[in-house]
Amino acid sequence: MTQPPALHPAPRPPFATPEAAEEGFYAAFAAIDPAAMAEVWAEDPDTLCIHPGGGLLQGKAAVMQSWMEIFSAAQPPTIEVELISARTQGDLAVRVLLESIRPSGGPAETASRVLTTHVFRLLDGSWYLVQHHASLPLRAGPQGGDPERRLH
Amino acid sequence: MTQPPALHPAPRPPFATPEAAEEGFYAAFAAIDPAAMAEVWAEDPDTLCIHPGGGLLQGKAAVMQSWMEIFSAAQPPTIEVELISARTQGDLAVRVLLESIRPSGGPAETASRVLTTHVFRLLDGSWYLVQHHASLPLRAGPQGGDPERRLH
């Protein structure tokens, strides 16, 4: 059985803008392509990743290990993203997105909605991801959250 | 009944550094002081806050409403923070922290451990908080997370 052609081949570095690096991230994620994902992340000791409900992963090796585990268990998902906020200053950029992630071909109601903060750095002429902090609202609504945890 | 004296009165703006604004944030949080908390946040339409397990709150009014609700139901908590990462470029700063939050006087085992990304902006000579994105690891360990959500 042959693989279907990728509709959106993942762009590769150099990424001229934070948006381009982010496009590379989501293309690699949608294609569950570890090599493309690895090229999106900075070689930076402070690189970090927090998956929804997950702990802190620091350093590119730990971050990539987690993505390889996620990709090994998954079918290529369908991902839609909505940009909430974007700030760039010099070689530092912060973007907040609402992700909608569901099994490929699955109905929209099955989507996980994930709030994500991305941090990018401009390094050697290309923007790279240095931080992915994602969280899963536990219930719908702007005041949502675990009521037992409403201390914070 | 008189209020006990605050051991750490919350600093007020101008905040000379992102660290000073962050100190103001945690002092206001620990004192459950809405007025001090309001002074930490930027008057910025893109101001946003994501509480652990919560949805997206946008705009200072919605953000402050959430803090007033949290403070109205809580006793002053004990908060310890560990700095994970800090990046500043021009008037933009990003800091990642591991917070440990527990009822005042409560045993350390009762603490909620929260991973938080803060974004600060330098506006009119003072650093202000423009983003607080907090998430609660659902279980211990660097690979933690809801296994049913391991798609991402």
Boltz contact constraints between the chains, C-beta under 6 A:
constraints:
  - contact:
      token1: [A, 46]
      token2: [B, 85]
      max_distance: 6.0
  - contact:
      token1: [A, 50]
      token2: [B, 115]
      max_distance: 6.0
  - contact:
      token1: [A, 51]
      token2: [B, 145]
      max_distance: 6.0
  - contact:
      token1: [A, 52]
      token2: [B, 149]
      max_distance: 6.0
  - contact:
      token1: [A, 53]
      token2: [B, 138]
      max_distance: 6.0
  - contact:
      token1: [A, 53]
      token2: [B, 145]
      max_distance: 6.0
  - contact:
      token1: [A, 53]
      token2: [B, 146]
      max_distance: 6.0
  - contact:
      token1: [A, 54]
      token2: [B, 144]
      max_distance: 6.0
  - contact:
      token1: [A, 54]
      token2: [B, 145]
      max_distance: 6.0
  - contact:
      token1: [A, 55]
      token2: [B, 137]
      max_distance: 6.0
  - contact:
      token1: [A, 55]
      token2: [B, 141]
      max_distance: 6.0
  - contact:
      token1: [A, 55]
      token2: [B, 142]
      max_distance: 6.0
  - contact:
      token1: [A, 55]
      token2: [B, 144]
      max_distance: 6.0
  - contact:
      token1: [A, 56]
      token2: [B, 115]
      max_distance: 6.0
  - contact:
      token1: [A, 57]
      token2: [B, 142]
      max_distance: 6.0
  - contact:
      token1: [A, 74]
      token2: [B, 151]
      max_distance: 6.0
  - contact:
      token1: [A, 77]
      token2: [B, 151]
      max_distance: 6.0
  - contact:
      token1: [A, 85]
      token2: [B, 46]
      max_distance: 6.0
  - contact:
      token1: [A, 87]
      token2: [B, 92]
      max_distance: 6.0
  - contact:
      token1: [A, 89]
      token2: [B, 89]
      max_distance: 6.0
  - contact:
      token1: [A, 89]
      token2: [B, 90]
      max_distance: 6.0
  - contact:
      token1: [A, 89]
      token2: [B, 92]
      max_distance: 6.0
  - contact:
      token1: [A, 90]
      token2: [B, 89]
      max_distance: 6.0
  - contact:
      token1: [A, 90]
      token2: [B, 90]
      max_distance: 6.0
  - contact:
      token1: [A, 92]
      token2: [B, 87]
      max_distance: 6.0
  - contact:
      token1: [A, 92]
      token2: [B, 89]
      max_distance: 6.0
  - contact:
      token1: [A, 92]
      token2: [B, 92]
      max_distance: 6.0
  - contact:
      token1: [A, 94]
      token2: [B, 94]
      max_distance: 6.0
  - contact:
      token1: [A, 94]
      token2: [B, 119]
      max_distance: 6.0
  - contact:
      token1: [A, 101]
      token2: [B, 152]
      max_distance: 6.0
  - contact:
      token1: [A, 115]
      token2: [B, 50]
      max_distance: 6.0
  - contact:
      token1: [A, 115]
      token2: [B, 56]
      max_distance: 6.0
  - contact:
      token1: [A, 117]
      token2: [B, 117]
      max_distance: 6.0
  - contact:
      token1: [A, 117]
      token2: [B, 133]
      max_distance: 6.0
  - contact:
      token1: [A, 119]
      token2: [B, 94]
      max_distance: 6.0
  - contact:
      token1: [A, 133]
      token2: [B, 117]
      max_distance: 6.0
  - contact:
      token1: [A, 133]
      token2: [B, 133]
      max_distance: 6.0
  - contact:
      token1: [A, 135]
      token2: [B, 135]
      max_distance: 6.0
  - contact:
      token1: [A, 137]
      token2: [B, 55]
      max_distance: 6.0
  - contact:
      token1: [A, 138]
      token2: [B, 53]
      max_distance: 6.0
  - contact:
      token1: [A, 141]
      token2: [B, 55]
      max_distance: 6.0
  - contact:
      token1: [A, 142]
      token2: [B, 55]
      max_distance: 6.0
  - contact:
      token1: [A, 142]
      token2: [B, 57]
      max_distance: 6.0
  - contact:
      token1: [A, 144]
      token2: [B, 54]
      max_distance: 6.0
  - contact:
      token1: [A, 144]
      token2: [B, 55]
      max_distance: 6.0
  - contact:
      token1: [A, 145]
      token2: [B, 51]
      max_distance: 6.0
  - contact:
      token1: [A, 145]
      token2: [B, 53]
      max_distance: 6.0
  - contact:
      token1: [A, 145]
      token2: [B, 54]
      max_distance: 6.0
  - contact:
      token1: [A, 146]
      token2: [B, 53]
      max_distance: 6.0
  - contact:
      token1: [A, 149]
      token2: [B, 52]
      max_distance: 6.0
  - contact:
      token1: [A, 151]
      token2: [B, 74]
      max_distance: 6.0
  - contact:
      token1: [A, 151]
      token2: [B, 77]
      max_distance: 6.0
  - contact:
      token1: [A, 152]
      token2: [B, 101]
      max_distance: 6.0
